Amino acid sequence: MPQTAPDSIHVLWPDEKNYARFNEVCGGTLLPSAEAYKAAADPQLKAFEAQGIKVERLEFDPEELLAFAKGAKSTAISA
């Protein structure tokens, strides 16, 4: 069965206040700042939007993300 593109995607969208903790939760593997993270992600997200895919940038709490991952028994969080 062929895969079809989703109608929408949801993307965690950190801000400067929570980015350092988000990076820690992700194992310190992210870009050095929220600004750099967003700049790197934005072209791909705009490409999705150009294809008619709705992109929702979600504000979030890194502690809630960590609690969710632990509850789901996840071994890693990545962006």
C-alpha positions as CSV (number, residue, x, y, z in Angstrom):
1,M,0.0,0.0,0.0
2,P,1.5,3.3,-1.0
3,Q,2.2,5.9,1.7
4,T,0.4,9.2,1.5
5,A,1.5,12.5,2.9
6,P,0.0,13.6,6.1
7,D,-2.5,16.4,6.2
8,S,-0.7,18.1,9.1
9,I,2.4,17.7,11.3
10,H,3.2,18.9,14.8
11,V,6.6,20.2,15.6
12,L,8.0,21.0,19.1
13,W,9.0,24.6,18.8
14,P,11.3,25.7,21.7
15,D,11.9,29.2,22.8
16,E,15.0,30.8,24.3
17,K,13.7,30.2,27.9
18,N,13.3,26.4,27.6
19,Y,15.9,25.6,24.9
20,A,18.8,24.8,27.2
21,R,16.6,22.3,29.2
22,F,15.2,20.9,25.9
23,N,18.7,20.3,24.7
24,E,19.6,18.5,28.0
25,V,16.6,16.3,27.8
26,C,17.6,15.4,24.2
27,G,21.1,14.4,25.4
28,G,22.9,17.7,24.4
29,T,22.8,16.8,20.7
30,L,20.9,19.9,19.4
31,L,22.1,23.1,17.9
32,P,23.5,25.7,20.3
33,S,20.4,27.9,20.5
34,A,16.7,28.0,19.8
35,E,17.4,30.5,17.1
36,A,19.8,28.2,15.3
37,Y,17.4,25.2,15.8
38,K,14.5,27.2,14.3
39,A,16.6,28.5,11.4
40,A,17.7,24.9,10.6
41,A,14.1,23.5,10.8
42,D,12.3,26.3,9.0
43,P,13.2,25.5,5.4
44,Q,11.9,22.0,5.7
45,L,8.7,23.1,7.5
46,K,8.1,25.7,4.7
47,A,8.6,23.0,2.1
48,F,5.9,20.9,3.9
49,E,3.6,24.0,3.9
50,A,4.3,24.5,0.2
51,Q,3.0,21.0,-0.4
52,G,-0.2,21.8,1.4
53,I,0.7,20.1,4.7
54,K,-0.3,22.1,7.7
55,V,2.6,22.6,10.1
56,E,1.7,23.3,13.7
57,R,4.6,24.7,15.8
58,L,3.9,23.7,19.4
59,E,5.0,25.4,22.5
60,F,5.9,22.9,25.2
61,D,7.5,22.3,28.6
62,P,10.7,20.1,28.5
63,E,9.8,18.6,31.9
64,E,6.4,17.4,30.6
65,L,8.2,16.0,27.5
66,L,10.6,14.1,29.8
67,A,7.8,12.8,32.0
68,F,5.9,11.7,28.9
69,A,8.9,9.9,27.5
70,K,9.6,8.2,30.8
71,G,6.0,7.1,31.1
72,A,6.2,5.6,27.6
73,K,9.4,3.9,28.6
74,S,11.3,5.7,25.8
75,T,15.1,5.3,25.9
76,A,15.8,8.5,24.1
77,I,14.3,11.9,23.1
78,S,15.5,13.4,19.8
79,A,14.5,16.4,17.9
